Amino acid sequence: MKLINAMHKPDLPGTLLFQPACILTLPNSVEVSDSLAVNGSGVGGGSNSIKTALGEYFERRHFYREVISVRRGRLSESLIEREVFSFAKAFGQTASKKISTAEIERYEFAMSEVVRASDFSKCLIPTACISLSSRNLGKDSLLYPLRDTCGCCFHWDPNVAFLGALKEYLERQFLIRLWLTKKCYSRISVAQAEALLIRNDVRHLYNVLAASGEITFLDITDPRFPGFCILVAFGQSKVKHHVKYCAGMAYASDLSVAMGKSLLELWQTFRFVDLFKATDSEEKMLEDSYIRYFLSCNAYETYQDITDVSECGAWRTSQNFTISQFLSILKRLGISGYFYAKLEKFDGGDGVFVKYVSPDLFLHMNNSNNFNLINKYSSAFKSSILRSRLEKMVPFP
C-alpha cells in the first residue's frame, strides 16, 4: 500500500509505503521518504512499524536539514575552561590534519544552542557535533569530518525523547567498547533466548532466522549502568544466500524487551541487505558511507569476528532505568554532556528532536578514522583495547 502526500504539506513526508508481511507471524515493514531523498524505515506489528518509520524519517530530516547555528565563535566564549579542554582534546583526535590545542581554542566554530546535562544551563557548542550535514559549517568539517546519528532521537513525548537520545548514545558506547576489547557482559544461550522470547511476538521471527542460519545474543551492557543493552548478530555460511551477516541492537530496562527490539532492528537491516543483493544494486550508488561499509561486511567471517568475545560480567547495578539515574552515573564518572532540543509542530501536533553530545565519550562510531579514542569513558578500559580492532570500523549499520 502506497500513500502519497497529495496536499503537499511541507511538514509531512511525501510518500509512505506500507509492506505487510506475507507470513502473518512476521513483522510488517514501512518505508517513508520525501522528494529530497530523506528516508525512514520501520518494522513491527500493527501500527508500530508506521510509528517507527515516521520517527526515523522526522529524525533524519531534522538533523540533516534543519539544525541551524546562531553565530560563529570560540569555544571559550560560552564554555568554561574544563569544557573547552574536553572539546579541544576530542577535536585534536578527530581532525583531518594535525592541529594544536591552542589552534583549536582560537578557531571560531559555527555554534548552536544546547543545555548542559548537569544542570540544564544554556550554552553553545559546535554545530558540527549536532548536524549530520556539513552545509554552512565552513571549515569546521576539517576538525570534525565524520558524523552519524549517534545520540539522535525524535518523539512526541519530550521525556521519551530525552531518555531515548541518551540511551541511544550509551548503547553505541557499549558497542564500541565490545568491539575494541572483545569483551561482553555475557552471552545468552539458545535455551535462555527461547525462554525469554516465548511471550514476545518476535519469537516467530527468531525461529525463522534460527532455522535459516545462526543467531547470537550478547549482553554488552557496561555494568556501571542500569538495564540491558543487547547486540544480536545473524550469520549465514551458505554461499547462495544474500545475507551472510546482519546485526541489531537495543537498550531497555527489561532483558526480554531489549532482545525483542534488537531482533526487530536486525530484521529491518536484513530485509534491506537481502533486497539490495537480490536486485544486484551497486554499493557506490548509496550516499550513506556507513551503509556502504556495512554492506562490505556482508560475510560469515564478520559474524564469527563480532561474536568471538569473552564474558566478563560479575555484578550488575540494580539502579533505576531513568534519565536522572543515567545523568547521575555520568556525573559520578566525571563525564560532561549536552542536550540539543528542538520543539516542532507537525500537522497540529508537537514533536521533540533531541541529540545528546559528549566529548568525554566517543563522538561517533567510526573507530578506524578521525576518532577520539582517548576520553574519560575509554580510560576505564584503555589497557584492554586491541590495536588490531582500531584498524577496522565496528561492523554495524
WOTA-V228544 format. One record per residue. N is the residue number from 1. RES is the residue in one small letter. BURIAL is # if it has 16 or more other C-alpha atoms within 10 Angstrom, else .. Layout:
n/res/burial
N/RES/BURIAL
N/RES/BURIAL
This chain:
n/res/burial
1/m/.
2/k/.
3/l/.
4/i/.
5/n/.
6/a/.
7/m/.
8/h/.
9/k/.
10/p/.
11/d/.
12/l/#
13/p/#
14/g/#
15/t/#
16/l/#
17/l/#
18/f/#
19/q/.
20/p/#
21/a/.
22/c/.
23/i/.
24/l/.
25/t/.
26/l/#
27/p/#
28/n/#
29/s/#
30/v/#
31/e/#
32/v/#
33/s/#
34/d/#
35/s/.
36/l/.
37/a/.
38/v/#
39/n/#
40/g/#
41/s/#
42/g/#
43/v/#
44/g/#
45/g/#
46/g/.
47/s/.
48/n/#
49/s/#
50/i/#
51/k/#
52/t/#
53/a/#
54/l/#
55/g/#
56/e/#
57/y/#
58/f/#
59/e/#
60/r/#
61/r/#
62/h/#
63/f/#
64/y/#
65/r/.
66/e/.
67/v/#
68/i/#
69/s/#
70/v/.
71/r/.
72/r/#
73/g/#
74/r/#
75/l/#
76/s/#
77/e/.
78/s/#
79/l/#
80/i/.
81/e/.
82/r/.
83/e/#
84/v/#
85/f/#
86/s/#
87/f/#
88/a/#
89/k/#
90/a/#
91/f/#
92/g/#
93/q/#
94/t/#
95/a/#
96/s/#
97/k/.
98/k/.
99/i/.
100/s/.
101/t/#
102/a/.
103/e/.
104/i/#
105/e/#
106/r/.
107/y/#
108/e/#
109/f/#
110/a/#
111/m/#
112/s/#
113/e/#
114/v/#
115/v/#
116/r/#
117/a/#
118/s/#
119/d/.
120/f/.
121/s/.
122/k/.
123/c/#
124/l/#
125/i/#
126/p/#
127/t/#
128/a/#
129/c/#
130/i/#
131/s/#
132/l/#
133/s/#
134/s/#
135/r/.
136/n/.
137/l/#
138/g/.
139/k/.
140/d/#
141/s/#
142/l/.
143/l/#
144/y/#
145/p/#
146/l/#
147/r/#
148/d/#
149/t/#
150/c/#
151/g/#
152/c/#
153/c/#
154/f/#
155/h/#
156/w/#
157/d/.
158/p/#
159/n/.
160/v/#
161/a/#
162/f/#
163/l/#
164/g/#
165/a/#
166/l/#
167/k/#
168/e/#
169/y/#
170/l/#
171/e/#
172/r/#
173/q/#
174/f/#
175/l/#
176/i/#
177/r/#
178/l/#
179/w/#
180/l/#
181/t/#
182/k/#
183/k/#
184/c/#
185/y/#
186/s/#
187/r/#
188/i/#
189/s/.
190/v/.
191/a/.
192/q/.
193/a/#
194/e/.
195/a/.
196/l/#
197/l/#
198/i/.
199/r/.
200/n/.
201/d/.
202/v/#
203/r/#
204/h/#
205/l/#
206/y/#
207/n/.
208/v/.
209/l/#
210/a/.
211/a/.
212/s/.
213/g/#
214/e/#
215/i/#
216/t/#
217/f/#
218/l/#
219/d/#
220/i/#
221/t/#
222/d/#
223/p/.
224/r/.
225/f/#
226/p/#
227/g/#
228/f/#
229/c/#
230/i/#
231/l/#
232/v/#
233/a/#
234/f/#
235/g/#
236/q/#
237/s/.
238/k/.
239/v/.
240/k/.
241/h/.
242/h/#
243/v/#
244/k/#
245/y/#
246/c/#
247/a/#
248/g/#
249/m/#
250/a/#
251/y/#
252/a/#
253/s/.
254/d/.
255/l/#
256/s/#
257/v/#
258/a/#
259/m/#
260/g/#
261/k/#
262/s/#
263/l/#
264/l/#
265/e/#
266/l/#
267/w/#
268/q/#
269/t/#
270/f/#
271/r/.
272/f/.
273/v/#
274/d/.
275/l/.
276/f/#
277/k/.
278/a/.
279/t/.
280/d/.
281/s/.
282/e/.
283/e/#
284/k/.
285/m/.
286/l/.
287/e/.
288/d/.
289/s/.
290/y/#
291/i/#
292/r/#
293/y/#
294/f/#
295/l/#
296/s/.
297/c/#
298/n/#
299/a/#
300/y/#
301/e/.
302/t/#
303/y/#
304/q/#
305/d/.
306/i/#
307/t/#
308/d/.
309/v/#
310/s/.
311/e/.
312/c/.
313/g/#
314/a/.
315/w/.
316/r/.
317/t/.
318/s/.
319/q/.
320/n/.
321/f/#
322/t/.
323/i/#
324/s/.
325/q/.
326/f/#
327/l/#
328/s/.
329/i/#
330/l/#
331/k/.
332/r/.
333/l/.
334/g/.
335/i/#
336/s/#
337/g/#
338/y/#
339/f/#
340/y/#
341/a/#
342/k/#
343/l/.
344/e/.
345/k/.
346/f/.
347/d/.
348/g/.
349/g/.
350/d/.
351/g/#
352/v/#
353/f/#
354/v/#
355/k/#
356/y/#
357/v/#
358/s/#
359/p/#
360/d/#
361/l/#
362/f/#
363/l/#
364/h/#
365/m/#
366/n/#
367/n/#
368/s/.
369/n/#
370/n/#
371/f/#
372/n/#
373/l/#
374/i/#
375/n/#
376/k/#
377/y/#
378/s/#
379/s/.
380/a/.
381/f/.
382/k/.
383/s/.
384/s/.
385/i/#
386/l/.
387/r/.
388/s/.
389/r/#
390/l/#
391/e/.
392/k/.
393/m/#
394/v/#
395/p/#
396/f/#
397/p/#
